[in-house]
Amino acid sequence: MTVHTEAPTRRIAFASFAGTAIEFYDFFVYGTAAALVFPTLFFPALGATAGTVAAFASFAVAFIARPLGAALFGHLGDRLGRKRTLTYTLLLMGVSTMGVGLLPGAESIGIAAPVILVVLRFLQGIAVGGEWGGAALLAVEYSTASSRGRSGMYPQLGPGTAFALTSVTFLVTGATMSHEAFMSWGWRIPFLLSVLLVAVGLYVRLRIEETPVFRAASKTHLRSPLREAFSRHSKQILLAGGALSAAFGLNYIGTVYLTSYGTAVLHLPQPTMLLLGVIGGVVLVAATAAGALYSDRVGRRRVILSGNVAAVACGIVVFPIIDTGNVVLVGVGLCLLLVIGGAILGPAAAYMAELFETEHRYTAVGLSYNLATVLGGAVPPLVATALQATYGSIAVGVLMSMYGVLALVCVLALPETRERSLVG
């Protein structure tokens, strides 16, 4: 069945890209602040190392929430539609991010500060957990069969763009004020800017129509998409999550952990690490686009499989490169992590959509993707600091290689999906 749509392709592409860019900007802003500010501001009694671990633990809380967000908003998205649900996720992310920007530190309100911080971070996780699946389907369900990789590329460009934008924002903020002013109130500016970005995102999303694939599906939608997805596709959900876990491990080690590692361990200036973050974000965008476009030619599975093979090797070589402390080589190591991670995630939107049926696609796609973020995004930044302190940075690299092996085994158990129909 061929689905026709009058919706402008560019508008759909921009809507799927803008939403994920805004949501992941909010998400990465927290990660950057967790590396640079939160140990001192919210966990001052724990000391430097323990405070950093606690800050990254609060960062990891969102990953626990992401599968819950995928289940909640997946249910709404499969019953009410993709467009309406994506409006809810964007609003929730905006409110919770603004709350972090307005939150007093531990010196002002004591233990309440880190507690409220964790709650707000949990709400961020709920929001972003529901966002990606809907944004991916918004793009892919409007596309033709021969261009799903290209169409699914747009929401995948959001994280790289967000990482670069986050680094630019902190770089400019830190460069235009003293360290004391930045630590006191300047760090709040990137969080409060989220309000403007959310307003733009809502304007764009309210001007699009529901996806034609969802409209073409049965009008009697499933009462429990979550139960249906698990009863029919639990194995695929687990395998798909595992297949993308290494990509998230590489990306979050590059985007979150290295910001802290470069300043605290390698003693590179904070502006230098933020500037490398801008470059890394651009590289991540380019690699994501290349992986997505190439998947339309050779298939999603082949691109993801090749990327995971590269991830195994990357884990072994990347930290010896970074540990030279040479700024250029640190940048090379960062870009290596993000090139491989981005190439794997480029085809992910199309691949996830093609694995599942329309009636529970939002739920199943969201659960798979967010399972991968829990495995690869929450654990590595959380344990990397302790691993490095105990065994050295090579232990972090070995962890990345182990993720590559896990992902490789999972993707080998999954089929190619490029020729599948999204309807029926």
C-alpha positions as CSV (number, residue, x, y, z in Angstrom):
1,M,0.0,0.0,0.0
2,T,1.3,3.4,-0.9
3,V,0.5,6.3,1.5
4,H,0.1,9.7,-0.1
5,T,0.5,12.9,1.9
6,E,0.2,16.6,1.1
7,A,2.2,17.6,4.1
8,P,5.4,19.4,3.0
9,T,8.4,17.1,3.4
10,R,10.6,19.9,4.6
11,R,8.1,20.9,7.4
12,I,8.0,17.3,8.7
13,A,11.8,17.0,8.6
14,F,12.2,20.2,10.5
15,A,9.6,19.3,13.0
16,S,11.2,16.0,13.8
17,F,14.6,17.5,13.9
18,A,13.7,20.6,16.0
19,G,11.9,18.7,18.7
20,T,14.7,16.2,19.3
21,A,17.3,19.0,19.1
22,I,15.5,21.0,21.8
23,E,14.8,18.0,24.0
24,F,18.4,16.8,23.8
25,Y,19.7,20.3,24.3
26,D,17.8,20.3,27.6
27,F,19.2,16.8,28.3
28,F,22.8,17.6,27.5
29,V,22.7,20.9,29.4
30,Y,22.2,18.9,32.5
31,G,25.0,16.5,31.6
32,T,27.5,19.4,31.0
33,A,26.4,21.1,34.2
34,A,26.8,17.8,36.1
35,A,30.4,17.7,34.9
36,L,31.3,21.3,35.6
37,V,29.0,22.7,38.3
38,F,26.7,20.3,40.2
39,P,29.4,18.5,42.3
40,T,30.2,21.8,44.0
41,L,26.7,23.4,44.0
42,F,24.5,20.4,45.0
43,F,26.9,17.9,46.5
44,P,29.5,20.0,48.3
45,A,29.8,17.8,51.4
46,L,30.9,14.7,49.4
47,G,34.3,16.0,48.2
48,A,35.6,16.2,44.6
49,T,35.5,12.5,43.5
50,A,32.3,11.5,45.4
51,G,30.6,14.7,44.4
52,T,31.3,14.0,40.7
53,V,30.0,10.5,41.1
54,A,26.9,11.8,42.8
55,A,26.4,14.4,40.1
56,F,26.6,11.7,37.4
57,A,24.3,9.5,39.4
58,S,21.7,12.3,39.3
59,F,22.4,12.5,35.5
60,A,21.8,8.7,35.3
61,V,18.4,9.0,37.1
62,A,16.9,10.2,33.8
63,F,17.8,7.0,32.1
64,I,15.8,5.0,34.6
65,A,12.9,7.2,33.8
66,R,13.3,7.0,30.0
67,P,11.7,3.5,29.6
68,L,8.8,4.7,31.8
69,G,8.4,7.7,29.5
70,A,8.5,5.4,26.5
71,A,5.7,3.3,28.0
72,L,3.6,6.2,29.0
73,F,3.9,8.3,25.9
74,G,4.1,5.3,23.7
75,H,0.6,4.3,24.9
76,L,-0.7,7.8,24.2
77,G,1.1,7.9,20.9
78,D,-0.3,4.6,19.7
79,R,-3.9,5.5,20.8
80,L,-4.1,9.3,20.3
81,G,-1.5,9.9,17.6
82,R,2.1,11.0,17.2
83,K,1.5,14.7,16.9
84,R,-0.5,15.3,20.1
85,T,1.8,13.2,22.2
86,L,4.9,15.0,21.0
87,T,3.4,18.2,22.2
88,Y,3.1,16.8,25.7
89,T,6.7,15.6,25.8
90,L,8.1,19.0,24.7
91,L,6.1,20.8,27.3
92,L,7.2,18.5,30.1
93,M,10.8,18.8,29.1
94,G,10.6,22.6,29.0
95,V,9.0,22.9,32.5
96,S,11.5,20.5,34.2
97,T,14.5,22.1,32.6
98,M,13.5,25.6,33.6
99,G,12.9,24.2,37.1
100,V,16.6,23.1,37.3
101,G,17.7,26.6,36.1
102,L,15.7,28.2,39.0
103,L,16.7,25.7,41.7
104,P,18.7,27.1,44.7
105,G,21.9,25.3,45.7
106,A,22.5,23.2,48.8
107,E,23.9,26.2,50.7
108,S,20.5,27.9,50.5
109,I,18.0,25.0,51.0
110,G,20.1,22.1,52.2
111,I,19.2,18.6,51.4
112,A,16.1,19.7,49.6
113,A,18.3,21.0,46.7
114,P,19.7,17.6,45.5
115,V,16.3,15.9,46.2
116,I,14.4,18.4,44.0
117,L,17.2,18.2,41.4
118,V,16.8,14.4,41.1
119,V,13.0,14.8,40.8
120,L,13.4,17.3,38.0
121,R,16.0,15.1,36.3
122,F,13.5,12.2,36.5
123,L,10.9,14.3,34.8
124,Q,13.4,15.2,32.0
125,G,13.9,11.4,31.5
126,I,10.2,10.8,31.3
127,A,9.9,13.5,28.6
128,V,12.9,12.5,26.5
129,G,11.8,8.8,26.8
130,G,8.6,9.6,25.1
131,E,10.1,12.1,22.6
132,W,12.4,10.1,20.4
133,G,10.0,7.3,19.4
134,G,7.4,9.9,18.3
135,A,9.9,12.1,16.5
136,A,11.3,9.1,14.7
137,L,7.9,7.9,13.5
138,L,6.9,11.4,12.5
139,A,9.7,11.4,10.1
140,V,9.7,7.7,8.9
141,E,5.9,7.3,8.6
142,Y,5.8,10.2,6.1
143,S,8.6,8.8,3.9
144,T,8.7,6.6,0.9
145,A,10.1,3.1,1.2
146,S,13.3,4.0,-0.6
147,S,14.1,7.0,1.6
148,R,13.3,5.9,5.1
149,G,16.9,6.1,6.2
150,R,17.2,9.6,4.9
151,S,13.9,10.7,6.5
152,G,14.8,9.0,9.8
153,M,18.0,10.9,9.7
154,Y,16.4,14.2,10.8
155,P,15.4,13.3,14.4
156,Q,18.8,11.6,14.7
157,L,20.6,14.9,13.9
158,G,19.0,16.4,17.0
159,P,21.5,14.9,19.6
160,G,24.6,16.0,17.8
161,T,23.2,19.5,17.2
162,A,22.2,19.7,20.8
163,F,25.6,18.7,22.0
164,A,27.3,21.4,19.9
165,L,24.7,24.0,21.0
166,T,25.1,23.1,24.6
167,S,28.9,23.4,24.4
168,V,28.6,26.8,22.6
169,T,26.2,28.1,25.3
170,F,28.4,27.1,28.2
171,L,31.5,28.3,26.3
172,V,30.0,31.7,25.7
173,T,28.6,32.0,29.2
174,G,31.8,31.0,30.8
175,A,33.9,33.3,28.6
176,T,31.8,36.4,29.3
177,M,31.9,36.3,33.1
178,S,34.2,35.4,35.9
179,H,34.5,31.9,37.3
180,E,32.7,33.0,40.4
181,A,29.8,34.5,38.5
182,F,29.5,31.4,36.3
183,M,29.4,29.1,39.3
184,S,27.0,31.4,41.1
185,W,24.4,32.1,38.5
186,G,25.8,32.0,35.0
187,W,25.4,28.2,34.6
188,R,21.6,28.8,34.9
189,I,21.4,30.7,31.6
190,P,21.6,27.7,29.3
191,F,18.7,26.1,31.3
192,L,16.5,29.2,31.2
193,L,17.1,29.6,27.4
194,S,15.2,26.4,27.0
195,V,11.9,28.3,27.4
196,L,12.6,30.1,24.1
197,L,13.6,26.9,22.3
198,V,10.5,25.0,23.5
199,A,8.3,27.9,22.2
200,V,9.8,27.5,18.8
201,G,9.4,23.7,18.9
202,L,5.7,24.0,19.9
203,Y,5.1,26.4,17.1
204,V,6.6,24.1,14.5
205,R,4.8,20.9,15.8
206,L,1.4,22.5,16.0
207,R,1.5,23.3,12.3
208,I,1.9,19.7,11.1
209,E,-0.6,16.9,10.5
210,E,-0.8,13.4,12.0
211,T,1.3,10.9,10.1
212,P,-0.5,9.2,7.1
213,V,0.5,5.7,8.3
214,F,-1.2,6.2,11.7
215,R,-4.3,7.7,10.0
216,A,-4.4,4.7,7.6
217,A,-4.3,2.2,10.4
218,S,-7.4,0.7,11.9
219,K,-9.6,3.3,13.7
220,T,-10.0,0.8,16.5
221,H,-6.6,1.1,18.2
222,L,-5.3,-1.3,20.7
223,R,-6.4,-0.8,24.3
224,S,-3.0,-1.8,25.6
225,P,-0.2,-1.2,23.1
226,L,2.4,-2.0,25.9
227,R,1.0,-5.4,26.6
228,E,0.6,-6.2,22.9
229,A,4.2,-5.0,22.2
230,F,5.6,-7.2,24.9
231,S,3.5,-10.3,24.1
232,R,4.4,-10.3,20.5
233,H,7.9,-8.7,20.3
234,S,9.6,-8.9,23.7
235,K,12.6,-10.6,22.1
236,Q,12.9,-8.0,19.4
237,I,12.6,-5.2,21.9
238,L,15.5,-6.6,24.0
239,L,17.7,-7.4,21.0
240,A,17.1,-4.0,19.4
241,G,18.0,-2.2,22.6
242,G,21.1,-4.3,23.0
243,A,22.1,-3.6,19.3
244,L,22.2,0.2,19.9
245,S,23.7,0.1,23.4
246,A,27.4,0.4,22.3
247,A,26.5,3.5,20.3
248,F,25.0,5.2,23.3
249,G,28.0,4.2,25.4
250,L,30.4,5.8,22.9
251,N,28.3,8.9,22.6
252,Y,27.8,9.5,26.3
253,I,31.4,8.8,27.2
254,G,32.3,11.4,24.5
255,T,29.6,14.0,25.3
256,V,29.4,13.8,29.1
257,Y,32.3,11.9,30.7
258,L,35.1,13.4,28.7
259,T,34.0,16.9,29.7
260,S,34.8,16.0,33.3
261,Y,37.8,13.8,32.5
262,G,39.5,16.4,30.3
263,T,39.3,19.1,33.0
264,A,39.7,17.1,36.2
265,V,42.2,14.4,35.1
266,L,44.0,15.8,32.0
267,H,43.9,19.4,33.5
268,L,42.8,20.9,30.2
269,P,41.1,24.3,30.4
270,Q,37.3,24.2,30.6
271,P,36.9,26.4,27.5
272,T,39.2,24.0,25.6
273,M,37.0,21.0,26.4
274,L,33.8,23.0,25.5
275,L,35.3,24.0,22.2
276,L,36.2,20.3,21.5
277,G,32.5,19.6,22.3
278,V,31.4,22.0,19.6
279,I,33.6,20.2,17.1
280,G,32.5,16.9,18.4
281,G,28.8,17.9,17.9
282,V,29.4,18.8,14.3
283,V,31.2,15.5,13.7
284,L,28.4,13.6,15.4
285,V,25.9,15.2,13.1
286,A,27.9,14.4,10.0
287,A,28.5,10.8,11.0
288,T,24.8,10.3,11.8
289,A,23.8,11.7,8.4
290,A,26.3,9.4,6.6
291,G,25.1,6.3,8.5
292,A,21.4,7.1,7.7
293,L,21.9,7.8,4.0
294,Y,24.2,4.8,3.5
295,S,21.5,2.5,5.0
296,D,19.2,3.3,2.2
297,R,21.7,1.8,-0.2
298,V,23.0,-1.2,1.7
299,G,20.4,-1.8,4.5
300,R,20.1,-0.8,8.1
301,R,21.5,-4.0,9.7
302,R,24.7,-3.8,7.7
303,V,25.5,-0.3,8.8
304,I,24.7,-1.0,12.5
305,L,26.7,-4.3,12.3
306,S,29.8,-2.6,10.9
307,G,29.6,0.2,13.4
308,N,29.5,-2.2,16.3
309,V,32.6,-4.0,15.0
310,A,34.3,-0.7,14.9
311,A,33.1,0.0,18.5
312,V,35.0,-3.1,19.8
313,A,38.2,-1.8,18.3
314,C,37.6,1.8,19.4
315,G,37.3,0.9,23.1
316,I,40.9,-0.5,23.0
317,V,42.6,2.4,21.2
318,V,40.7,5.5,22.2
319,F,42.0,6.2,25.7
320,P,45.7,5.8,24.9
321,I,45.1,8.5,22.3
322,I,43.2,10.8,24.7
323,D,45.6,10.2,27.6
324,T,48.4,11.9,25.7
325,G,46.9,15.1,27.0
326,N,47.6,16.7,23.6
327,V,44.6,18.9,22.7
328,V,44.5,17.8,19.1
329,L,44.7,14.1,20.0
330,V,42.1,14.5,22.7
331,G,39.9,16.0,20.0
332,V,40.7,13.0,17.7
333,G,39.8,10.6,20.4
334,L,36.5,12.4,21.1
335,C,35.7,12.5,17.4
336,L,36.5,8.8,17.0
337,L,33.9,7.9,19.7
338,L,31.3,10.1,18.1
339,V,31.9,9.1,14.5
340,I,31.3,5.4,15.4
341,G,28.4,6.1,17.7
342,G,26.7,8.5,15.2
343,A,27.1,6.1,12.3
344,I,25.3,3.3,14.3
345,L,22.5,5.6,15.3
346,G,22.0,7.1,11.9
347,P,19.8,4.3,10.6
348,A,18.2,3.6,14.0
349,A,15.0,5.5,13.4
350,A,14.2,3.7,10.2
351,Y,15.4,0.3,11.6
352,M,13.3,0.6,14.7
353,A,10.2,1.7,12.8
354,E,10.5,-1.2,10.3
355,L,10.8,-3.8,13.1
356,F,7.3,-3.3,14.5
357,E,3.6,-2.9,13.5
358,T,1.7,0.4,13.4
359,E,-0.7,-0.4,16.2
360,H,2.1,-0.7,18.8
361,R,5.0,0.8,17.0
362,Y,5.4,4.0,19.1
363,T,5.5,1.9,22.3
364,A,7.9,-0.8,21.0
365,V,10.2,1.7,19.3
366,G,10.4,3.8,22.4
367,L,11.1,0.9,24.7
368,S,13.8,-0.5,22.4
369,Y,15.6,2.8,22.0
370,N,15.4,3.8,25.7
371,L,16.5,0.3,26.8
372,A,19.6,1.1,24.8
373,T,20.0,4.4,26.5
374,V,19.8,2.8,29.9
375,L,22.4,0.2,29.0
376,G,24.8,2.4,27.1
377,G,24.0,5.9,28.3
378,A,23.4,5.6,32.1
379,V,25.9,3.0,33.2
380,P,29.2,4.1,31.4
381,P,29.3,7.8,32.7
382,L,28.3,6.6,36.1
383,V,30.9,3.9,36.5
384,A,33.7,5.5,34.4
385,T,34.9,7.8,37.1
386,A,35.3,5.0,39.6
387,L,36.9,2.7,37.0
388,Q,39.4,5.3,36.1
389,A,40.3,6.1,39.7
390,T,40.8,2.5,40.5
391,Y,42.2,0.9,37.4
392,G,43.1,3.7,35.1
393,S,41.4,4.9,31.9
394,I,42.1,1.7,30.0
395,A,39.4,0.1,32.1
396,V,36.9,2.6,30.6
397,G,38.0,1.6,27.1
398,V,37.7,-2.1,27.9
399,L,34.1,-1.4,29.1
400,M,33.4,0.3,25.8
401,S,34.7,-2.8,23.9
402,M,32.5,-5.1,26.0
403,Y,29.5,-3.0,25.0
404,G,30.6,-3.4,21.4
405,V,30.6,-7.2,21.7
406,L,27.2,-7.2,23.4
407,A,25.7,-5.0,20.6
408,L,27.4,-7.1,17.9
409,V,25.8,-10.3,19.3
410,C,22.3,-8.6,19.4
411,V,22.4,-7.2,15.9
412,L,23.4,-10.6,14.5
413,A,20.2,-12.0,15.9
414,L,18.0,-9.4,14.2
415,P,16.8,-9.3,10.5
416,E,17.3,-6.8,7.8
417,T,14.2,-4.7,7.4
418,R,14.8,-2.3,4.5
419,E,12.2,-3.9,2.2
420,R,9.4,-4.1,4.8
421,S,6.2,-2.2,4.5
422,L,5.2,0.2,7.3
423,V,1.5,-0.3,6.6
424,G,-0.6,-3.5,7.2
